[in-house]
Amino acid sequence: MLNSETGGINGHLKESFMRKLSAVLGNILLVVSLFSISLSPVLAEDSSFSEAELDQMMAPIALYPDSLLAQILMAATYPADVAEAVKWSKDNPKKEGDEAVEAVQDKSWDPSVMSLAAFPQVLGMMGEKPDWVRDVGDAFLADPEKLMDTVQKLRTKARDEGNLETTEQTKVIVEEPSSSETIIIIEPADPQVVYVPAYNPTIIYGTWWWPHYTPWYYYPPGYGFGSAVIRGIGFGIGVRIVNSLWGGVRWGRGRGSVDINVNKYNNINVNRNKIDASRKRSNWKHNSNNRGGVPYRDRKSREQLDRKRGDADKRKDFRGRDSQRENARSALDRRGVSPDQGRKQLQGAGGDKTRESVNRANREAGQGRSGNRETGKTRDTVNRPNRDNAKSTQQRRNSGQSRDHALSGAGNARQSRQSTARGQSSNRSMRSRGGGGGHGGRAGGRHR
């Protein structure tokens, strides 16, 4: 009997231990998952673009006129606005030039994005590669000088291949401020008519030097470039503009900055805050409030720009990983687990010890030895409730045995009532017959 009860208790303890162990392992996995959700995007986003990535990224637009290139770089830092502008341009295919920019003045877009409404071909290209748009904007915000050095590198390669020279559409200016530096400037041949070039980067720059980072190119439909793009650079119909392009690239000191032509900016952006007209030029600064909830790639940009953004709630909703993190956090809350505490437990030597304890417990549970000895703090934490439960169970058993010894025969009320009824019946029978106790005993026996 004792062995049977002991076996039952051990079986109960083992079953309870496995349930507790599963719960602990589940909580730890949730903490690890939450930690991974929180950490992995940060690790990915904090990595800077490599030289190969920058070459691949800028190859499609490095040969654009400087003024158009500047507008694209500014606008790319607002990818959500660009997506809306792309849709608007598709819905209004006949709108271009200053007329198109004036037509979108009621939009909430950043002025740099509004300016691109003048160029349906450019928005068509940006609409093809939204991820590319975001990368260009993030690279420009993170290190504008490095990005513009990439542009100069690509222009030099195109020039060395004999594919970049002055044409009827564009003017190429080569400056050599020092013996070790060459600056190539590209301007519209007519300041008020801008031609958007189209070319295949793997041809225009020569044999591409990054086999695993081949650049893409956009061939705009309906422009009739023919074989021009196959041989070199093709141009479509020029876009007549006066004020739409108000940005310019600075190549000398402070390379990577964008200068704003204040007069052009104020003339086209009639519904926006005006720039002080006493200044002919102003440096462009990214407005984080116009970011539209899109997260920044690198930590430096987040620290400098995220804190300035007023619409934090929309930003959280925009990030898919934030909703995942919130779901994981809610699951932990329901289980009564603290993510912060869990992360602390998983760090350093303490985390190694915790993981080793869990792994050892898991191995021993599979071998049937888990309930027999303690191994580490995690096992002790799981077993302590089991030992307390077993102790309480044994106390209840002992208490029940004490009551049985003190009230022996009184626990079965039905049997007591039956015995009393039989005694009374025997007494009545004896009085009526005048018999002795022997008859009454047999009568009682018959009732049983």
Long-range contacts (C-beta under 8 A, 24 or more apart in sequence): 9-390, 9-393, 10-371, 13-371, 13-386, 13-390, 14-370, 14-371, 16-385, 16-386, 16-389, 17-365, 17-370, 17-371, 17-382, 17-383, 17-386, 18-365, 18-370, 20-382, 20-385, 20-386, 21-361, 21-362, 21-365, 21-370, 21-382, 23-335, 24-358, 24-378, 24-381, 24-382, 25-358, 25-362, 26-335, 27-332, 27-335, 27-337, 27-342, 28-342, 28-346, 28-354, 28-358, 30-328, 30-331, 30-332, 30-335, 30-337, 30-342, 31-332, 31-337, 31-339, 31-342, 31-343, 31-345, 31-346, 32-342, 32-346, 33-328, 34-325, 34-328, 34-329, 34-332, 34-339, 34-342, 34-343, 35-339, 35-342, 35-343, 35-346, 37-321, 37-324, 37-325, 37-328, 38-325, 41-321, 42-299, 45-295, 45-296, 45-297, 45-298, 45-299, 46-298, 46-299, 48-142, 48-143, 48-298, 49-135, 49-139, 49-142, 51-150, 52-210, 52-212, 52-213, 53-135, 53-213, 54-139, 54-146, 54-147, 54-150, 55-150, 55-153, 55-154, 55-209, 55-210, 55-213, 55-215, 56-210, 56-213, 56-214, 56-215, 57-132, 57-135, 57-136, 57-139, 57-150, 57-215, 58-136, 58-147, 58-150, 58-151, 58-154, 59-154, 59-201, 59-205, 59-215, 59-217, 60-125, 60-201, 60-215, 60-216, 60-217, 60-218, 61-136, 62-150, 62-151, 62-154, 62-155, 62-158, 63-154, 63-155, 63-158, 63-164, 63-186, 63-197, 63-199, 63-204, 63-233, 64-186, 64-196, 64-197, 65-170, 65-186, 65-187, 65-188, 65-194, 65-195, 66-185, 66-186, 66-187, 66-248, 66-249, 67-187, 67-188, 67-194, 67-245, 67-247, 67-248, 67-249, 68-119, 68-122, 68-194, 68-196, 68-245, 69-151, 69-186, 69-249, 70-245, 70-247, 70-248, 70-249, 70-258, 71-112, 71-115, 71-116, 71-245, 71-247, 72-116, 72-122, 72-126, 72-136, 73-136, 73-137, 73-140, 73-144, 73-147, 73-258, 74-110, 74-112, 74-140, 74-247, 74-258, 74-284, 74-286, 75-110, 75-112, 75-113, 75-115, 75-116, 75-126, 75-137, 76-126, 76-133, 76-134, 76-136, 76-137, 76-140, 77-112, 77-137, 77-138, 77-140, 77-141, 77-286, 77-291, 78-109, 78-110, 78-112, 78-113, 78-137, 78-290, 78-291, 78-292, 78-294, 79-130, 79-133, 79-134, 79-137, 79-292, 79-294, 80-291, 80-292, 80-293, 80-294, 80-318, 81-108, 81-109, 81-110, 81-113, 81-290, 81-292, 82-113, 82-116, 82-123, 82-126, 82-130, 82-133, 83-127, 83-130, 84-109, 85-109, 85-113, 85-114, 85-116, 85-117, 85-123, 86-123, 86-124, 86-126, 86-127, 88-117, 89-117, 89-120, 89-123, 89-124, 89-127, 90-124, 90-127, 93-120, 95-120, 96-120, 96-239, 97-239, 97-240, 97-241, 97-244, 98-240, 98-241, 98-242, 98-243, 98-244, 98-268, 101-243, 101-244, 101-268, 102-268, 102-270, 105-269, 105-270, 105-271, 105-272, 106-271, 109-290, 110-287, 110-290, 111-265, 111-269, 111-272, 112-247, 112-284, 114-268, 114-269, 115-244, 115-245, 115-246, 115-247, 115-268, 118-239, 118-241, 118-244, 118-245, 119-194, 119-196, 119-239, 121-196, 121-220, 121-223, 121-236, 122-196, 124-218, 124-220, 125-218, 125-220, 128-218, 129-216, 132-216, 134-294, 134-297, 135-297, 138-296, 138-297, 138-298, 138-301, 140-256, 141-286, 141-296, 141-298, 141-301, 141-305, 142-297, 142-298, 142-300, 142-301, 143-256, 144-255, 144-256, 144-257, 145-255, 145-256, 146-256, 147-256, 148-249, 148-251, 148-255, 148-256, 149-255, 152-182, 152-183, 152-184, 152-251, 154-205, 155-184, 155-186, 156-182, 156-184, 157-205, 157-206, 158-204, 158-205, 159-184, 160-206, 161-204, 161-205, 161-206, 163-199, 163-203, 163-204, 163-205, 163-232, 163-233, 164-204, 164-233, 167-233, 167-235, 169-195, 169-197, 169-235, 169-238, 170-195, 170-197, 175-251, 177-252, 183-251, 183-252, 185-251, 190-238, 192-240, 192-241, 192-242, 193-238, 193-239, 193-240, 193-241, 194-238, 194-239, 194-241, 194-245, 195-235, 195-236, 195-237, 195-238, 195-239, 196-220, 196-235, 196-236, 196-239, 197-233, 197-234, 197-235, 198-223, 198-225, 198-228, 198-229, 198-233, 198-234, 198-235, 198-236, 199-229, 199-232, 199-233, 199-234, 200-229, 200-230, 203-230, 203-231, 203-232, 204-232, 204-233, 242-267, 243-267, 243-268, 244-268, 247-284, 257-283, 257-284, 258-283, 258-284, 259-283, 259-284, 260-284, 291-315, 292-318, 293-317, 293-318, 293-319, 294-318, 295-319, 353-377, 354-378, 418-447, 421-447, 422-447, 422-448
